Amino acid sequence: MGAVIMQLVCDTCKKVLLEKEGEEHLLNERFPITQEEAQNLDKEHRGHECHIEAVQKLD
C-alpha cells in the first residue's frame, strides 16, 4: 500500500501546485503551507479556482 499524498490543484492552470505527505493532515482536515508557499500562491495564482485532493501513491 502506498503513501497518502494531499495535493493542492489549480483548476485554472490544470496543474498540481503543492504536495504534502501524511495521512495525519487528511485526518485533521488540514493542508499545511509555509508563509513562503502562501506568498508564492498569492502572487502566481490569485483569483484562480483551486481544490485539494487526497491521492494514494503506489510504492
PDB file of N, CA, C and O in Angstrom, chain B, residues numbered from 101:
ATOM      1  N   MET B 101       0.843  -1.172   0.000  1.00  0.00           N
ATOM      2  CA  MET B 101       0.000   0.000   0.000  1.00  0.00           C
ATOM      3  C   MET B 101       0.894   1.242   0.000  1.00  0.00           C
ATOM      4  O   MET B 101       1.942   1.251   0.645  1.00  0.00           O
ATOM      5  N   GLY B 102       0.490   2.273  -0.709  1.00  0.00           N
ATOM      6  CA  GLY B 102       1.304   3.466  -0.856  1.00  0.00           C
ATOM      7  C   GLY B 102       0.989   4.543   0.153  1.00  0.00           C
ATOM      8  O   GLY B 102       0.084   4.413   0.977  1.00  0.00           O
ATOM      9  N   ALA B 103       1.752   5.599   0.068  1.00  0.00           N
ATOM     10  CA  ALA B 103       1.594   6.740   0.963  1.00  0.00           C
ATOM     11  C   ALA B 103       0.434   7.620   0.511  1.00  0.00           C
ATOM     12  O   ALA B 103       0.144   7.727  -0.680  1.00  0.00           O
ATOM     13  N   VAL B 104      -0.223   8.247   1.480  1.00  0.00           N
ATOM     14  CA  VAL B 104      -1.297   9.194   1.183  1.00  0.00           C
ATOM     15  C   VAL B 104      -0.663  10.564   0.975  1.00  0.00           C
ATOM     16  O   VAL B 104       0.077  11.054   1.828  1.00  0.00           O
ATOM     17  N   ILE B 105      -0.957  11.166  -0.152  1.00  0.00           N
ATOM     18  CA  ILE B 105      -0.440  12.478  -0.512  1.00  0.00           C
ATOM     19  C   ILE B 105      -1.618  13.415  -0.715  1.00  0.00           C
ATOM     20  O   ILE B 105      -2.580  13.082  -1.407  1.00  0.00           O
ATOM     21  N   MET B 106      -1.534  14.581  -0.109  1.00  0.00           N
ATOM     22  CA  MET B 106      -2.544  15.612  -0.353  1.00  0.00           C
ATOM     23  C   MET B 106      -1.971  16.571  -1.371  1.00  0.00           C
ATOM     24  O   MET B 106      -0.826  17.008  -1.253  1.00  0.00           O
ATOM     25  N   GLN B 107      -2.768  16.895  -2.367  1.00  0.00           N
ATOM     26  CA  GLN B 107      -2.321  17.765  -3.448  1.00  0.00           C
ATOM     27  C   GLN B 107      -3.212  18.998  -3.527  1.00  0.00           C
ATOM     28  O   GLN B 107      -4.437  18.906  -3.446  1.00  0.00           O
ATOM     29  N   LEU B 108      -2.573  20.154  -3.686  1.00  0.00           N
ATOM     30  CA  LEU B 108      -3.287  21.393  -3.985  1.00  0.00           C
ATOM     31  C   LEU B 108      -3.245  21.551  -5.496  1.00  0.00           C
ATOM     32  O   LEU B 108      -2.175  21.711  -6.082  1.00  0.00           O
ATOM     33  N   VAL B 109      -4.420  21.504  -6.125  1.00  0.00           N
ATOM     34  CA  VAL B 109      -4.521  21.511  -7.579  1.00  0.00           C
ATOM     35  C   VAL B 109      -5.186  22.804  -8.044  1.00  0.00           C
ATOM     36  O   VAL B 109      -6.241  23.183  -7.535  1.00  0.00           O
ATOM     37  N   CYS B 110      -4.567  23.475  -9.010  1.00  0.00           N
ATOM     38  CA  CYS B 110      -5.138  24.675  -9.609  1.00  0.00           C
ATOM     39  C   CYS B 110      -5.987  24.250 -10.801  1.00  0.00           C
ATOM     40  O   CYS B 110      -5.470  23.730 -11.790  1.00  0.00           O
ATOM     41  N   ASP B 111      -7.289  24.475 -10.698  1.00  0.00           N
ATOM     42  CA  ASP B 111      -8.195  24.113 -11.789  1.00  0.00           C
ATOM     43  C   ASP B 111      -7.988  25.027 -12.993  1.00  0.00           C
ATOM     44  O   ASP B 111      -8.178  24.606 -14.134  1.00  0.00           O
ATOM     45  N   THR B 112      -7.603  26.264 -12.743  1.00  0.00           N
ATOM     46  CA  THR B 112      -7.394  27.221 -13.823  1.00  0.00           C
ATOM     47  C   THR B 112      -6.175  26.838 -14.658  1.00  0.00           C
ATOM     48  O   THR B 112      -6.228  26.849 -15.888  1.00  0.00           O
ATOM     49  N   CYS B 113      -5.068  26.497 -13.976  1.00  0.00           N
ATOM     50  CA  CYS B 113      -3.812  26.154 -14.660  1.00  0.00           C
ATOM     51  C   CYS B 113      -3.716  24.674 -15.010  1.00  0.00           C
ATOM     52  O   CYS B 113      -2.852  24.271 -15.788  1.00  0.00           O
ATOM     53  N   LYS B 114      -4.597  23.869 -14.440  1.00  0.00           N
ATOM     54  CA  LYS B 114      -4.608  22.423 -14.660  1.00  0.00           C
ATOM     55  C   LYS B 114      -3.293  21.765 -14.235  1.00  0.00           C
ATOM     56  O   LYS B 114      -2.733  20.947 -14.965  1.00  0.00           O
ATOM     57  N   LYS B 115      -2.796  22.144 -13.012  1.00  0.00           N
ATOM     58  CA  LYS B 115      -1.571  21.517 -12.527  1.00  0.00           C
ATOM     59  C   LYS B 115      -1.567  21.431 -11.007  1.00  0.00           C
ATOM     60  O   LYS B 115      -2.281  22.160 -10.319  1.00  0.00           O
ATOM     61  N   VAL B 116      -0.737  20.515 -10.503  1.00  0.00           N
ATOM     62  CA  VAL B 116      -0.553  20.348  -9.064  1.00  0.00           C
ATOM     63  C   VAL B 116       0.418  21.424  -8.588  1.00  0.00           C
ATOM     64  O   VAL B 116       1.535  21.531  -9.094  1.00  0.00           O
ATOM     65  N   LEU B 117      -0.015  22.216  -7.617  1.00  0.00           N
ATOM     66  CA  LEU B 117       0.812  23.304  -7.107  1.00  0.00           C
ATOM     67  C   LEU B 117       1.693  22.859  -5.949  1.00  0.00           C
ATOM     68  O   LEU B 117       2.871  23.213  -5.885  1.00  0.00           O
ATOM     69  N   LEU B 118       1.122  22.082  -5.034  1.00  0.00           N
ATOM     70  CA  LEU B 118       1.855  21.612  -3.861  1.00  0.00           C
ATOM     71  C   LEU B 118       1.430  20.195  -3.527  1.00  0.00           C
ATOM     72  O   LEU B 118       0.301  19.787  -3.801  1.00  0.00           O
ATOM     73  N   GLU B 119       2.357  19.445  -2.926  1.00  0.00           N
ATOM     74  CA  GLU B 119       2.055  18.116  -2.411  1.00  0.00           C
ATOM     75  C   GLU B 119       2.554  18.031  -0.982  1.00  0.00           C
ATOM     76  O   GLU B 119       3.654  18.486  -0.668  1.00  0.00           O
ATOM     77  N   LYS B 120       1.739  17.446  -0.119  1.00  0.00           N
ATOM     78  CA  LYS B 120       2.106  17.236   1.280  1.00  0.00           C
ATOM     79  C   LYS B 120       1.830  15.779   1.613  1.00  0.00           C
ATOM     80  O   LYS B 120       0.726  15.281   1.391  1.00  0.00           O
ATOM     81  N   GLU B 121       2.831  15.103   2.143  1.00  0.00           N
ATOM     82  CA  GLU B 121       2.677  13.700   2.501  1.00  0.00           C
ATOM     83  C   GLU B 121       2.217  13.582   3.943  1.00  0.00           C
ATOM     84  O   GLU B 121       2.628  14.361   4.803  1.00  0.00           O
ATOM     85  N   GLY B 122       1.377  12.619   4.195  1.00  0.00           N
ATOM     86  CA  GLY B 122       0.981  12.338   5.562  1.00  0.00           C
ATOM     87  C   GLY B 122      -0.515  12.223   5.744  1.00  0.00           C
ATOM     88  O   GLY B 122      -1.279  13.140   5.442  1.00  0.00           O
ATOM     89  N   GLU B 123      -0.902  11.079   6.242  1.00  0.00           N
ATOM     90  CA  GLU B 123      -2.321  10.824   6.475  1.00  0.00           C
ATOM     91  C   GLU B 123      -2.866  11.669   7.624  1.00  0.00           C
ATOM     92  O   GLU B 123      -4.068  11.926   7.694  1.00  0.00           O
ATOM     93  N   GLU B 124      -1.965  12.111   8.543  1.00  0.00           N
ATOM     94  CA  GLU B 124      -2.439  12.922   9.666  1.00  0.00           C
ATOM     95  C   GLU B 124      -3.023  14.245   9.196  1.00  0.00           C
ATOM     96  O   GLU B 124      -3.944  14.767   9.824  1.00  0.00           O
ATOM     97  N   HIS B 125      -2.506  14.798   8.102  1.00  0.00           N
ATOM     98  CA  HIS B 125      -3.066  16.038   7.549  1.00  0.00           C
ATOM     99  C   HIS B 125      -4.503  15.809   7.067  1.00  0.00           C
ATOM    100  O   HIS B 125      -5.381  16.647   7.268  1.00  0.00           O
ATOM    101  N   LEU B 126      -4.716  14.677   6.440  1.00  0.00           N
ATOM    102  CA  LEU B 126      -6.048  14.333   5.951  1.00  0.00           C
ATOM    103  C   LEU B 126      -7.009  14.130   7.120  1.00  0.00           C
ATOM    104  O   LEU B 126      -8.138  14.621   7.097  1.00  0.00           O
ATOM    105  N   LEU B 127      -6.559  13.410   8.134  1.00  0.00           N
ATOM    106  CA  LEU B 127      -7.415  13.145   9.295  1.00  0.00           C
ATOM    107  C   LEU B 127      -7.747  14.430  10.049  1.00  0.00           C
ATOM    108  O   LEU B 127      -8.835  14.553  10.613  1.00  0.00           O
ATOM    109  N   ASN B 128      -6.825  15.382  10.062  1.00  0.00           N
ATOM    110  CA  ASN B 128      -7.052  16.664  10.741  1.00  0.00           C
ATOM    111  C   ASN B 128      -7.706  17.696   9.837  1.00  0.00           C
ATOM    112  O   ASN B 128      -7.948  18.830  10.252  1.00  0.00           O
ATOM    113  N   GLU B 129      -7.992  17.301   8.599  1.00  0.00           N
ATOM    114  CA  GLU B 129      -8.597  18.195   7.605  1.00  0.00           C
ATOM    115  C   GLU B 129      -7.802  19.490   7.468  1.00  0.00           C
ATOM    116  O   GLU B 129      -8.365  20.585   7.460  1.00  0.00           O
ATOM    117  N   ARG B 130      -6.485  19.343   7.362  1.00  0.00           N
ATOM    118  CA  ARG B 130      -5.578  20.485   7.228  1.00  0.00           C
ATOM    119  C   ARG B 130      -4.665  20.264   6.025  1.00  0.00           C
ATOM    120  O   ARG B 130      -4.286  19.136   5.711  1.00  0.00           O
ATOM    121  N   PHE B 131      -4.325  21.352   5.368  1.00  0.00           N
ATOM    122  CA  PHE B 131      -3.308  21.335   4.318  1.00  0.00           C
ATOM    123  C   PHE B 131      -2.283  22.391   4.714  1.00  0.00           C
ATOM    124  O   PHE B 131      -2.425  23.562   4.361  1.00  0.00           O
ATOM    125  N   PRO B 132      -1.246  21.976   5.449  1.00  0.00           N
ATOM    126  CA  PRO B 132      -0.293  22.957   5.975  1.00  0.00           C
ATOM    127  C   PRO B 132       0.589  23.538   4.871  1.00  0.00           C
ATOM    128  O   PRO B 132       1.133  22.806   4.044  1.00  0.00           O
ATOM    129  N   ILE B 133       0.721  24.864   4.871  1.00  0.00           N
ATOM    130  CA  ILE B 133       1.633  25.514   3.936  1.00  0.00           C
ATOM    131  C   ILE B 133       2.474  26.528   4.706  1.00  0.00           C
ATOM    132  O   ILE B 133       2.041  27.085   5.714  1.00  0.00           O
ATOM    133  N   THR B 134       3.681  26.750   4.207  1.00  0.00           N
ATOM    134  CA  THR B 134       4.572  27.719   4.836  1.00  0.00           C
ATOM    135  C   THR B 134       4.192  29.121   4.382  1.00  0.00           C
ATOM    136  O   THR B 134       3.437  29.301   3.427  1.00  0.00           O
ATOM    137  N   GLN B 135       4.727  30.100   5.083  1.00  0.00           N
ATOM    138  CA  GLN B 135       4.495  31.507   4.709  1.00  0.00           C
ATOM    139  C   GLN B 135       5.010  31.759   3.294  1.00  0.00           C
ATOM    140  O   GLN B 135       4.368  32.465   2.516  1.00  0.00           O
ATOM    141  N   GLU B 136       6.161  31.189   2.962  1.00  0.00           N
ATOM    142  CA  GLU B 136       6.745  31.364   1.626  1.00  0.00           C
ATOM    143  C   GLU B 136       5.847  30.751   0.549  1.00  0.00           C
ATOM    144  O   GLU B 136       5.639  31.353  -0.504  1.00  0.00           O
ATOM    145  N   GLU B 137       5.316  29.555   0.815  1.00  0.00           N
ATOM    146  CA  GLU B 137       4.405  28.918  -0.136  1.00  0.00           C
ATOM    147  C   GLU B 137       3.145  29.753  -0.313  1.00  0.00           C
ATOM    148  O   GLU B 137       2.648  29.901  -1.429  1.00  0.00           O
ATOM    149  N   ALA B 138       2.625  30.300   0.785  1.00  0.00           N
ATOM    150  CA  ALA B 138       1.415  31.129   0.728  1.00  0.00           C
ATOM    151  C   ALA B 138       1.648  32.379  -0.110  1.00  0.00           C
ATOM    152  O   ALA B 138       0.793  32.754  -0.912  1.00  0.00           O
ATOM    153  N   GLN B 139       2.791  33.026   0.065  1.00  0.00           N
ATOM    154  CA  GLN B 139       3.103  34.226  -0.706  1.00  0.00           C
ATOM    155  C   GLN B 139       3.238  33.900  -2.188  1.00  0.00           C
ATOM    156  O   GLN B 139       2.772  34.659  -3.038  1.00  0.00           O
ATOM    157  N   ASN B 140       3.873  32.778  -2.498  1.00  0.00           N
ATOM    158  CA  ASN B 140       4.039  32.367  -3.891  1.00  0.00           C
ATOM    159  C   ASN B 140       2.685  32.054  -4.533  1.00  0.00           C
ATOM    160  O   ASN B 140       2.430  32.447  -5.671  1.00  0.00           O
ATOM    161  N   LEU B 141       1.823  31.351  -3.808  1.00  0.00           N
ATOM    162  CA  LEU B 141       0.484  31.045  -4.326  1.00  0.00           C
ATOM    163  C   LEU B 141      -0.319  32.320  -4.556  1.00  0.00           C
ATOM    164  O   LEU B 141      -1.015  32.452  -5.563  1.00  0.00           O
ATOM    165  N   ASP B 142      -0.219  33.254  -3.620  1.00  0.00           N
ATOM    166  CA  ASP B 142      -0.940  34.515  -3.748  1.00  0.00           C
ATOM    167  C   ASP B 142      -0.450  35.286  -4.966  1.00  0.00           C
ATOM    168  O   ASP B 142      -1.249  35.886  -5.686  1.00  0.00           O
ATOM    169  N   LYS B 143       0.841  35.273  -5.196  1.00  0.00           N
ATOM    170  CA  LYS B 143       1.430  36.006  -6.315  1.00  0.00           C
ATOM    171  C   LYS B 143       1.085  35.377  -7.670  1.00  0.00           C
ATOM    172  O   LYS B 143       0.749  36.081  -8.623  1.00  0.00           O
ATOM    173  N   GLU B 144       1.173  34.044  -7.744  1.00  0.00           N
ATOM    174  CA  GLU B 144       1.035  33.372  -9.032  1.00  0.00           C
ATOM    175  C   GLU B 144      -0.361  32.841  -9.341  1.00  0.00           C
ATOM    176  O   GLU B 144      -0.680  32.587 -10.502  1.00  0.00           O
ATOM    177  N   HIS B 145      -1.200  32.668  -8.315  1.00  0.00           N
ATOM    178  CA  HIS B 145      -2.499  32.021  -8.552  1.00  0.00           C
ATOM    179  C   HIS B 145      -3.667  32.763  -7.926  1.00  0.00           C
ATOM    180  O   HIS B 145      -4.728  32.175  -7.721  1.00  0.00           O
ATOM    181  N   ARG B 146      -3.498  34.015  -7.624  1.00  0.00           N
ATOM    182  CA  ARG B 146      -4.584  34.803  -7.027  1.00  0.00           C
ATOM    183  C   ARG B 146      -5.785  34.817  -7.969  1.00  0.00           C
ATOM    184  O   ARG B 146      -5.652  35.088  -9.163  1.00  0.00           O
ATOM    185  N   GLY B 147      -6.948  34.524  -7.418  1.00  0.00           N
ATOM    186  CA  GLY B 147      -8.178  34.532  -8.202  1.00  0.00           C
ATOM    187  C   GLY B 147      -8.446  33.239  -8.954  1.00  0.00           C
ATOM    188  O   GLY B 147      -9.487  33.107  -9.599  1.00  0.00           O
ATOM    189  N   HIS B 148      -7.530  32.285  -8.882  1.00  0.00           N
ATOM    190  CA  HIS B 148      -7.730  31.005  -9.568  1.00  0.00           C
ATOM    191  C   HIS B 148      -8.585  30.078  -8.715  1.00  0.00           C
ATOM    192  O   HIS B 148      -8.600  30.177  -7.488  1.00  0.00           O
ATOM    193  N   GLU B 149      -9.288  29.184  -9.378  1.00  0.00           N
ATOM    194  CA  GLU B 149     -10.051  28.145  -8.695  1.00  0.00           C
ATOM    195  C   GLU B 149      -9.110  26.990  -8.387  1.00  0.00           C
ATOM    196  O   GLU B 149      -8.466  26.455  -9.289  1.00  0.00           O
ATOM    197  N   CYS B 150      -9.026  26.601  -7.114  1.00  0.00           N
ATOM    198  CA  CYS B 150      -8.147  25.511  -6.699  1.00  0.00           C
ATOM    199  C   CYS B 150      -8.919  24.563  -5.779  1.00  0.00           C
ATOM    200  O   CYS B 150      -9.930  24.939  -5.185  1.00  0.00           O
ATOM    201  N   HIS B 151      -8.423  23.329  -5.673  1.00  0.00           N
ATOM    202  CA  HIS B 151      -9.021  22.378  -4.741  1.00  0.00           C
ATOM    203  C   HIS B 151      -7.927  21.458  -4.201  1.00  0.00           C
ATOM    204  O   HIS B 151      -6.815  21.415  -4.728  1.00  0.00           O
ATOM    205  N   ILE B 152      -8.264  20.728  -3.145  1.00  0.00           N
ATOM    206  CA  ILE B 152      -7.336  19.791  -2.522  1.00  0.00           C
ATOM    207  C   ILE B 152      -7.840  18.379  -2.774  1.00  0.00           C
ATOM    208  O   ILE B 152      -9.028  18.089  -2.626  1.00  0.00           O
ATOM    209  N   GLU B 153      -6.913  17.503  -3.158  1.00  0.00           N
ATOM    210  CA  GLU B 153      -7.217  16.091  -3.391  1.00  0.00           C
ATOM    211  C   GLU B 153      -6.325  15.240  -2.507  1.00  0.00           C
ATOM    212  O   GLU B 153      -5.179  15.602  -2.240  1.00  0.00           O
ATOM    213  N   ALA B 154      -6.844  14.121  -2.058  1.00  0.00           N
ATOM    214  CA  ALA B 154      -6.033  13.117  -1.378  1.00  0.00           C
ATOM    215  C   ALA B 154      -5.848  11.970  -2.359  1.00  0.00           C
ATOM    216  O   ALA B 154      -6.822  11.410  -2.861  1.00  0.00           O
ATOM    217  N   VAL B 155      -4.603  11.625  -2.630  1.00  0.00           N
ATOM    218  CA  VAL B 155      -4.300  10.540  -3.555  1.00  0.00           C
ATOM    219  C   VAL B 155      -3.373   9.552  -2.871  1.00  0.00           C
ATOM    220  O   VAL B 155      -2.660   9.896  -1.927  1.00  0.00           O
ATOM    221  N   GLN B 156      -3.392   8.334  -3.354  1.00  0.00           N
ATOM    222  CA  GLN B 156      -2.506   7.320  -2.806  1.00  0.00           C
ATOM    223  C   GLN B 156      -1.456   6.996  -3.846  1.00  0.00           C
ATOM    224  O   GLN B 156      -1.771   6.523  -4.938  1.00  0.00           O
ATOM    225  N   LYS B 157      -0.200   7.254  -3.497  1.00  0.00           N
ATOM    226  CA  LYS B 157       0.914   6.946  -4.393  1.00  0.00           C
ATOM    227  C   LYS B 157       1.331   5.507  -4.139  1.00  0.00           C
ATOM    228  O   LYS B 157       1.553   5.107  -2.997  1.00  0.00           O
ATOM    229  N   LEU B 158       1.435   4.745  -5.196  1.00  0.00           N
ATOM    230  CA  LEU B 158       1.824   3.347  -5.072  1.00  0.00           C
ATOM    231  C   LEU B 158       3.326   3.234  -4.932  1.00  0.00           C
ATOM    232  O   LEU B 158       4.083   4.009  -5.517  1.00  0.00           O
ATOM    233  N   ASP B 159       3.749   2.248  -4.142  1.00  0.00           N
ATOM    234  CA  ASP B 159       5.187   2.018  -3.939  1.00  0.00           C
ATOM    235  C   ASP B 159       5.845   1.487  -5.188  1.00  0.00           C
ATOM    236  O   ASP B 159       7.050   1.238  -5.193  1.00  0.00           O
TER     237      ASP B 159
END
